[in-house]
Amino acid sequence: MVKIKKGSRAKLRTHFLANLGRVMNSDELRQIAGTSEWARRIRELRDEEGYQILTHHDKNNLKTGEYLLETDKPQPAFSREISKETRAYVLDRNGFTCQMCGAVAGESHPYDPAKKTRLHIGHIIDKSIGGTDDPSNLRAICSVCNEGASNITLTRPDLQKLLIQVRRATNGDQLELLKWLLHKFPEQSRNNQS
């Protein structure tokens, strides 16, 4: 007898349906899915299959990283087809940088240095409450922030985090920072000029 391996989305769907009305956390769901892409599979269940999987954005009593499916009846799903051209435009416009934490695509993630930063396209105003796929409503967001782990911050940023923030700043703010640094370290600026 051939055993058919169940995909991570199917595993999550089965788990949610078996646990209707029970709050589940991200660690549990990651383990059930068996993949680092578990959050994407949950979004697919929500967006493509119409399951109303609730998070802290939907219910005040849920904490970040908690999920709840209250009904097994899917709602009509929204089409979330963003063209390759729009994706490329948004990523380029956002400097291939997460607009929440400042992590840069392909570099080590500041909150999880063992992982390379992967960017996704996220809606600023979700489609379920009237947002559109227009580039003005889209932003680049890394998988860590997309999973809700962006609240983990160090009290004092290291060099990599500072550089990430400087990259995200406007040219005007970068120039102000340069002026401040030159003022703070006048000896260093004179030594570099010689």
C-alpha positions in Angstrom: 0.0 0.0 0.0 1.4 3.4 -1.0 1.2 6.1 1.7 0.4 9.5 0.3 2.2 12.3 2.0 0.0 15.2 3.0 1.0 18.7 2.2 1.5 21.4 4.9 -1.6 23.3 3.9 -3.7 20.2 4.1 -2.2 19.3 7.5 -3.0 22.8 8.8 -6.5 22.7 7.4 -7.2 19.4 9.1 -5.7 20.7 12.4 -7.8 23.9 12.4 -11.0 22.0 11.6 -10.3 19.4 14.3 -9.7 22.3 16.8 -12.6 24.7 16.0 -12.9 27.4 18.7 -9.5 26.6 20.3 -6.8 29.2 20.3 -3.5 27.9 18.8 -0.1 29.5 18.8 2.5 29.8 16.1 4.8 27.2 17.6 2.1 24.5 17.5 1.1 25.4 13.9 4.7 25.5 12.7 5.2 22.0 14.1 1.9 20.7 12.5 2.9 22.2 9.1 6.4 20.9 9.3 7.7 23.8 7.2 9.1 27.3 7.7 6.5 28.4 5.2 3.6 27.6 7.7 2.4 31.3 7.9 2.1 31.4 4.1 0.0 28.2 4.1 -2.3 29.8 6.7 -2.7 32.9 4.5 -3.5 30.5 1.6 -6.2 28.8 3.7 -7.6 32.3 4.5 -7.2 34.0 1.2 -7.6 31.2 -1.3 -10.0 28.8 0.5 -11.9 31.4 2.5 -11.4 30.0 6.1 -11.8 32.8 8.6 -8.7 32.2 10.6 -8.5 35.0 13.1 -5.5 36.7 14.6 -4.8 39.6 17.0 -5.7 41.9 14.1 -9.2 40.5 14.1 -9.9 39.9 17.8 -8.7 42.0 20.7 -8.4 39.0 23.1 -5.9 37.2 20.8 -2.2 37.8 21.3 0.4 38.2 18.6 1.1 34.7 17.3 -2.3 33.2 18.2 -4.8 31.9 15.7 -8.4 30.9 16.0 -10.9 29.2 13.6 -14.4 29.7 14.9 -16.4 28.2 12.0 -15.8 25.4 9.5 -17.8 27.3 6.9 -15.5 29.1 4.4 -16.4 32.5 3.2 -15.9 33.7 -0.4 -12.2 34.2 -0.8 -10.6 37.3 -2.3 -8.5 37.0 -5.3 -4.9 38.0 -4.4 -3.2 38.0 -7.7 -0.5 40.6 -7.7 1.3 40.8 -11.1 5.0 40.1 -11.3 5.4 43.7 -12.6 3.7 45.1 -9.5 5.8 42.9 -7.2 9.0 44.1 -8.9 7.9 47.7 -8.7 7.0 47.5 -5.0 10.2 45.7 -4.1 12.3 48.2 -6.1 10.4 51.2 -4.7 11.0 49.9 -1.1 14.7 49.3 -1.8 14.4 45.5 -1.4 14.0 46.3 2.4 11.3 45.2 4.9 9.2 48.3 5.6 8.7 47.1 9.2 12.1 46.1 10.5 14.4 47.3 7.8 16.0 43.9 7.0 17.5 43.7 3.5 16.6 40.9 1.1 19.3 38.2 0.9 21.2 39.5 4.0 21.1 37.8 7.4 18.0 38.8 9.2 18.7 41.1 12.2 16.3 39.1 14.5 17.4 35.7 13.3 21.0 35.9 11.9 20.9 32.2 10.9 18.3 33.0 8.3 18.6 35.0 5.1 15.9 37.7 4.8 13.1 36.8 2.4 10.7 39.5 1.3 7.0 39.2 0.6 4.5 41.7 -0.7 2.0 42.8 2.0 -1.1 44.9 2.0 -1.1 48.0 4.2 -5.0 47.9 4.3 -6.1 44.3 4.0 -8.4 43.4 1.2 -10.9 42.0 3.6 -11.5 45.6 4.9 -11.4 47.3 1.5 -7.7 47.4 0.6 -6.7 47.0 -3.0 -3.8 45.5 -4.9 -2.8 49.0 -6.1 1.0 49.6 -5.5 0.1 52.5 -3.1 -1.5 49.9 -0.8 1.4 47.4 -1.0 4.8 47.2 0.8 7.7 44.9 1.1 7.7 42.9 4.3 10.0 40.2 5.5 8.8 36.7 6.5 9.7 37.4 10.2 7.5 40.5 10.4 4.9 38.8 8.3 4.7 36.1 11.0 4.3 38.7 13.7 7.7 38.4 15.3 8.7 42.0 14.7 8.2 42.9 18.3 11.5 41.4 19.3 13.9 44.3 19.4 17.2 44.9 21.1 17.5 47.8 23.5 20.6 49.0 21.7 20.9 48.4 17.9 24.1 46.9 16.6 25.9 48.2 13.5 23.9 46.0 11.1 20.5 47.3 12.4 21.7 50.9 12.3 22.9 50.5 8.7 19.5 49.0 7.8 17.7 51.9 9.3 20.0 54.4 7.5 19.3 52.6 4.2 15.5 53.0 4.8 15.8 56.7 5.6 15.2 59.5 3.0 18.2 61.1 1.3 17.5 64.3 3.4 17.6 62.3 6.6 20.7 60.5 5.6 22.4 63.9 4.9 21.3 65.2 8.3 22.8 62.0 9.9 26.0 62.6 8.0 26.2 66.2 9.3 25.6 65.1 12.8 28.3 62.4 12.6 30.8 64.8 11.1 30.0 67.2 14.0 30.3 64.5 16.6 33.5 63.1 15.2 35.4 66.2 13.8 38.8 64.6 14.2 37.8 61.5 12.2 36.5 63.6 9.3 39.8 65.6 9.2 41.9 62.5 9.3 40.0 61.0 6.4 40.4 64.1 4.3 44.2 63.9 4.4 
